[in-house]
């Protein structure tokens, strides 16, 4: 910095320090009262019914969303979680066993043919 700026800055700092040190009694009293009032407000526990109502509604919507999402998973996630052969084998097991003789015959025809 330039020496002029340093001198100016030091002068401003000195004026501000002097103004803080030389506060009159009335201003000092008002500052003290304001500080005590702010402290007493911060210590009080107060009930805010509007805040409670808003929190309740928000929690209700979040729970509904989670319940709906868990109850109805998207088809894409089910397809990723289960391979095709598992999905088809669960539904077609009984039919495959009923047509077992046909599948054996088909295999012999393919081998001989």
C-alpha positions as CSV (number, residue, x, y, z in Angstrom):
1,X,0.0,0.0,0.0
2,X,1.0,3.6,-0.4
3,X,2.1,5.5,2.7
4,X,-0.8,7.9,2.2
5,X,-3.3,5.1,2.4
6,X,-1.6,3.7,5.5
7,X,-1.8,7.0,7.3
8,X,-5.4,7.5,6.3
9,X,-6.3,4.0,7.4
10,X,-4.5,4.4,10.7
11,X,-6.3,7.8,11.3
12,X,-9.7,6.2,10.6
13,X,-9.0,3.3,13.0
14,X,-7.9,5.7,15.7
15,X,-11.1,7.8,15.3
16,X,-13.3,4.7,15.5
17,X,-11.5,3.4,18.6
18,X,-11.9,6.8,20.3
19,X,-15.6,6.9,19.4
20,X,-16.1,3.5,21.0
21,X,-14.1,4.5,24.1
22,X,-16.0,7.7,24.5
23,X,-19.6,6.6,24.3
24,X,-21.9,8.7,26.5
25,X,-23.8,7.1,29.4
26,X,-27.2,7.2,27.7
27,X,-26.0,5.4,24.6
28,X,-24.1,2.9,26.7
29,X,-27.3,2.3,28.7
30,X,-29.4,1.8,25.6
31,X,-26.8,-0.7,24.2
32,X,-26.8,-2.7,27.5
33,X,-30.6,-2.8,27.6
34,X,-30.8,-3.9,24.0
35,X,-28.2,-6.6,24.7
36,X,-30.1,-7.9,27.7
37,X,-33.4,-7.9,25.8
38,X,-31.9,-9.9,23.0
39,X,-30.4,-12.4,25.4
40,X,-33.7,-12.8,27.2
41,X,-35.5,-13.4,23.9
42,X,-33.1,-16.1,22.9
43,X,-33.5,-17.9,26.2
44,X,-37.3,-18.1,26.0
45,X,-38.8,-21.3,24.7
46,X,-41.9,-20.5,22.7
47,X,-44.5,-22.6,21.0
48,X,-45.1,-22.0,17.4
49,X,-48.2,-23.8,16.2
50,X,-47.7,-22.8,12.6
51,X,-44.3,-24.3,12.5
52,X,-45.6,-27.5,14.0
53,X,-48.4,-27.7,11.5
54,X,-46.0,-27.2,8.5
55,X,-43.6,-29.9,9.9
56,X,-46.5,-32.3,10.3
57,X,-47.7,-31.8,6.8
58,X,-44.2,-32.2,5.4
59,X,-43.6,-35.4,7.3
60,X,-47.0,-36.8,6.2
61,X,-46.2,-36.1,2.5
62,X,-42.8,-37.7,2.9
63,X,-44.3,-40.8,4.5
64,X,-46.9,-41.1,1.8
65,X,-44.2,-40.8,-0.9
66,X,-42.1,-43.5,0.7
67,X,-45.0,-45.8,1.1
68,X,-46.2,-45.4,-2.4
69,X,-42.6,-45.8,-3.8
70,X,-42.1,-49.0,-1.8
71,X,-45.5,-50.5,-2.6
72,X,-45.3,-49.9,-6.4
73,X,-41.7,-50.3,-7.6
74,X,-41.1,-49.2,-11.2
75,X,-41.1,-52.0,-13.8
76,X,-37.6,-51.0,-14.9
77,X,-36.1,-51.8,-11.4
78,X,-37.8,-55.2,-11.3
79,X,-36.4,-56.1,-14.7
80,X,-32.9,-55.2,-13.6
81,X,-33.2,-57.1,-10.4
82,X,-34.4,-60.3,-11.9
83,X,-32.9,-61.9,-15.1
84,X,-35.2,-63.0,-17.8
85,X,-34.7,-66.7,-17.2
86,X,-35.8,-66.3,-13.6
87,X,-38.9,-64.3,-14.5
88,X,-40.0,-66.8,-17.2
89,X,-39.2,-69.9,-15.2
90,X,-41.4,-68.8,-12.3
91,X,-44.4,-68.5,-14.5
92,X,-43.8,-71.4,-17.0
93,X,-42.6,-74.1,-14.6
94,X,-45.8,-76.0,-14.5
95,X,-46.4,-75.9,-18.2
96,X,-42.9,-77.1,-18.9
97,X,-43.4,-80.2,-16.7
98,X,-46.7,-81.0,-18.3
99,X,-45.2,-80.9,-21.8
100,X,-42.0,-82.8,-20.8
101,X,-42.8,-85.7,-23.1
102,X,-43.1,-83.3,-26.1
103,X,-39.8,-81.8,-25.3
104,X,-38.1,-85.2,-25.2
105,X,-39.7,-86.2,-28.5
106,X,-38.6,-82.8,-30.1
107,X,-35.0,-83.5,-28.9
108,X,-35.0,-86.9,-30.5
109,X,-36.4,-85.6,-33.8
110,X,-33.7,-82.9,-33.9
111,X,-30.9,-85.4,-33.2
112,X,-32.2,-87.9,-35.8
113,X,-33.3,-85.4,-38.4
